[in-house]
Amino acid sequence: MKIVLFFVFGVSIVNAFAAALGVVPPFWGCTAAFVLFVFGCGMVAARFNVALWELRAGQHDLLARKHLTDSATIAAVDVNAVLAVRERFPGLQIPTSTWSMTFPNLLLLIDVLDTYRPRNVVEFGSGISTLCVASWLKEAGRGNLLSVDHDPEWAEITTRHLGKRSCDAIANVIVTPLNEQSYFGKKVNWYDLESHLSSIGGDVDLVIVDGPPNGSKGAGYARIPAIEALAGKLAPDAIIVLDDAAREGETKIFEAWEERYGILQATRVNTGTGFAVIKLAAAPFSSS
């Protein structure tokens, strides 16, 4: 079909020039000009339709290509993941960035939710993953989500989209600054959680570690405090999800957690950015 269209397009150009030079009758020149006009309008309309779809999805980088190392292989998987996530949660829309959890990882996160069916979730780093978890909890008819973010503007965007999905009673996004703190003998910028720990009701059975961003101080180990920061709040069978698990820093964090706490179970999936599901042996669990 494309070959036919481009053949017609080419013939029309030739006829238009020929008519302009007086080689063929004006009738053919006008016909050629009309074909060119229709073809051009069709191309503009098609491109506008694609741009409108991207805008409605709230994704200028919908497939997060900057995150992917093997785009030729992963792109098709990513498209399928986009469709699968949106089929599960229709109308799921929020602006994303290259820091956002990718759609293949979101699909894995939904599988974690379906498998372990958590009731009390804490998430570090808000965004599209927040909407997915809140939508799942709403679907399940029980549970709470506390999402922690250091960026007031981004937190406000997430909160606004939670409201649009009628999930604002299920999920709470708190804003707290990143302060220099010491964990595992390393100086990192971590969330100032001290005044917010009391807002966590019940034992946490799922922790999603997708923040702070990799650009913060102590970037390689920026997320290493996630377990220790919830000391006494974790359920004994708590599941830890570590996003971007393929990065060098997150690999070191995984190894540090394994050395300190021991790991009963771990699944690491190569999605380009990496995704890990971890069950610890001796984390600072709740005493209840």
C-alpha positions in Angstrom: 0.0 0.0 0.0 2.8 2.4 0.9 4.6 1.6 -2.4 1.4 2.5 -4.4 0.9 5.8 -2.4 4.5 6.9 -3.0 4.2 5.9 -6.7 1.1 8.1 -7.1 2.9 10.8 -5.1 5.9 10.6 -7.4 3.8 10.6 -10.6 1.9 13.6 -9.3 5.1 15.6 -8.7 6.3 14.8 -12.2 2.9 15.8 -13.8 2.8 19.1 -11.8 6.3 20.1 -13.0 5.5 19.0 -16.5 2.3 21.1 -16.5 4.2 24.1 -15.2 6.6 23.8 -18.1 3.8 23.4 -20.6 4.8 19.8 -21.5 1.4 18.3 -20.5 -2.1 19.9 -20.6 -3.1 22.1 -17.6 -5.8 19.6 -16.7 -3.2 17.0 -15.7 -1.3 19.7 -13.8 -4.4 20.6 -11.8 -5.1 17.0 -11.1 -1.6 16.4 -9.9 -1.7 19.5 -7.7 -5.0 18.2 -6.2 -3.5 14.8 -5.5 -0.5 16.4 -3.8 -2.7 18.6 -1.7 -4.8 15.6 -0.5 -1.7 13.5 0.1 -0.1 16.4 2.2 -3.3 16.9 4.2 -3.4 13.1 5.0 0.2 13.1 6.2 -0.4 16.2 8.4 -3.6 14.6 9.8 -1.8 11.3 10.6 1.0 13.1 12.4 -1.4 15.2 14.3 -3.3 12.1 15.4 -0.1 10.5 16.7 0.9 13.7 18.6 -2.6 14.0 20.1 -2.5 10.3 21.3 0.9 11.0 22.9 -0.4 14.1 24.5 -3.4 12.4 25.9 -1.2 9.7 27.3 0.8 12.4 29.1 3.9 10.9 27.7 6.4 12.9 25.7 8.8 10.0 26.3 6.1 7.3 26.5 8.5 4.4 26.0 11.3 6.0 28.1 13.9 5.2 25.4 16.6 6.9 27.4 16.3 4.2 30.0 16.7 1.3 27.5 20.0 -0.3 26.5 18.7 -2.5 23.8 15.8 -0.4 22.3 15.5 -2.7 19.2 14.6 -5.7 21.4 12.9 -4.0 24.3 10.8 -1.5 22.3 8.3 -4.2 21.3 8.1 -5.4 24.8 7.6 -1.9 26.1 4.7 -1.3 23.7 3.0 -4.5 24.8 3.5 -3.4 28.4 1.9 0.0 27.8 -1.1 -1.7 26.3 -1.3 -4.3 29.1 -1.1 -1.7 31.9 -3.7 0.5 30.2 -6.0 -2.5 29.7 -5.7 -3.4 33.3 -6.3 0.2 34.5 -8.1 2.1 31.7 -7.5 5.8 31.6 -4.3 5.6 33.6 -2.6 8.9 32.7 0.1 11.0 34.3 3.1 12.9 32.9 6.3 10.8 33.1 10.0 11.5 32.8 13.1 9.4 32.3 13.1 8.9 36.1 9.7 7.3 36.0 9.2 3.6 36.4 9.0 2.1 32.9 6.0 0.3 31.6 7.6 -3.2 31.6 8.5 -2.6 35.3 5.0 -1.4 36.0 3.6 -4.6 34.5 5.9 -6.6 36.8 4.8 -4.4 39.8 1.2 -5.3 39.0 2.1 -8.9 39.0 3.7 -8.5 42.4 0.5 -6.9 43.7 -1.6 -9.8 42.3 0.7 -12.4 43.8 1.3 -11.0 47.3 -1.9 -8.9 47.7 -0.5 -6.4 50.1 -2.6 -4.2 52.4 -0.1 -1.6 53.6 2.3 -0.2 51.0 5.1 2.4 51.4 6.7 3.8 48.2 9.7 6.0 47.9 9.3 8.2 44.8 5.9 9.0 43.5 4.4 9.0 40.0 2.8 6.6 37.7 3.7 3.7 40.0 1.6 5.4 42.7 -1.4 5.5 40.4 -1.0 1.8 39.6 -0.7 0.7 43.2 -3.6 3.0 44.3 -5.8 1.7 41.4 -5.0 -1.9 42.4 -5.8 -1.2 46.1 -9.1 0.4 45.0 -9.8 -2.7 42.9 -9.0 -4.9 45.8 -11.3 -2.9 48.1 -8.9 -2.5 50.9 -5.4 -1.2 51.8 -3.4 2.0 52.1 -0.5 3.5 50.2 1.9 6.1 51.6 4.1 7.6 48.9 7.1 9.7 49.8 8.6 12.4 47.5 11.0 15.2 47.9 9.7 17.3 45.0 6.6 19.4 45.9 5.6 20.0 42.3 5.9 16.4 41.3 4.0 15.3 44.4 1.2 17.8 43.6 0.9 16.3 40.1 0.7 12.8 41.5 -1.9 13.9 44.1 -4.0 15.6 41.4 -4.1 12.5 39.2 -4.9 10.3 42.2 -8.0 12.5 42.7 -9.0 12.1 39.1 -9.0 8.3 39.6 -10.9 8.7 43.0 -7.9 7.1 44.7 -7.0 10.1 47.0 -8.7 8.4 50.0 -6.5 5.3 49.5 -3.1 6.9 48.7 -1.4 9.8 50.5 1.6 11.5 49.0 3.8 13.3 51.5 6.5 15.8 50.7 9.7 15.8 52.8 13.2 17.2 51.9 16.3 15.1 51.3 18.8 15.6 54.1 22.4 14.2 54.4 22.2 11.1 56.5 24.5 8.2 57.2 23.5 4.6 56.4 25.7 1.6 56.0 28.7 3.8 56.7 27.9 6.0 53.7 26.7 9.6 53.4 23.6 9.9 51.3 20.7 12.3 50.8 17.6 10.5 52.1 14.1 11.6 53.0 13.5 13.3 56.3 11.0 10.7 57.6 11.2 11.1 61.3 8.0 13.1 61.7 6.1 11.0 59.2 6.7 7.4 60.5 3.7 7.7 62.9 1.4 8.1 59.8 2.2 4.6 58.8 -0.7 2.5 60.1 0.0 -1.2 60.6 2.8 -3.4 59.4 4.2 -2.6 55.9 4.0 -5.6 53.7 5.2 -4.0 50.5 8.0 -1.4 50.0 8.6 0.1 46.6 12.0 1.7 46.3 12.0 4.0 43.3 13.6 7.1 44.9 15.4 9.3 45.5 16.5 10.0 42.0 20.0 8.8 40.9 21.2 12.4 40.7 21.1 13.0 44.5 24.2 12.9 46.8 25.7 9.5 47.3 23.9 8.6 44.0 25.2 5.0 43.8 23.8 4.2 47.3 21.0 6.8 47.3 18.3 4.2 48.0 20.2 2.0 50.5 18.4 3.5 53.6 15.0 2.2 52.4 14.9 -0.8 54.8 16.6 0.7 57.8 14.4 3.8 57.5 11.3 1.6 58.2 12.8 -0.2 61.2 10.1 -1.6 63.3 7.4 -1.0 60.6 8.0 -3.9 58.3 5.8 -7.1 58.4 7.9 -10.3 58.8 6.9 -11.4 55.3 7.4 -8.0 53.8 8.3 -7.8 50.1 10.8 -5.2 48.8 10.6 -4.0 45.1 13.8 -2.4 43.9 13.4 -0.5 40.7 16.3 0.2 38.3 17.9 -2.9 39.7 20.2 -3.3 36.7 22.2 -0.1 37.6 25.5 -0.5 39.2 24.4 1.4 42.3 21.3 -0.7 42.8 23.3 -3.9 42.3 25.6 -2.7 45.2 22.6 -1.9 47.3 21.2 -5.4 46.7 24.5 -6.9 47.7 24.7 -4.8 50.9 21.1 -5.8 51.9 22.0 -9.4 51.3 25.1 -9.2 53.5 23.3 -7.4 56.4 19.8 -8.9 56.4 20.1 -12.1 54.4 17.8 -12.8 51.5 15.2 -15.6 51.6 14.0 -15.1 48.1 14.9 -12.8 45.2 13.8 -12.4 41.6 15.7 -10.1 39.4 14.3 -9.4 35.9 16.3 -7.8 33.1 13.9 -5.3 31.6 16.6 -2.9 30.4 16.4 -0.9 33.7 16.1 -3.9 35.9 13.5 -4.9 38.4 14.0 -6.9 41.6 11.6 -8.5 44.0 13.2 -9.3 47.4 12.1 -11.1 50.6 14.6 -10.5 53.4 15.5 -13.0 56.2 16.3 -10.6 59.1 15.3 -7.1 58.4 14.3 -4.7 61.2 10.8 -6.1 61.3 7.9 -5.0 63.4 7.6 -6.8 66.8 3.8 -7.3 66.3 
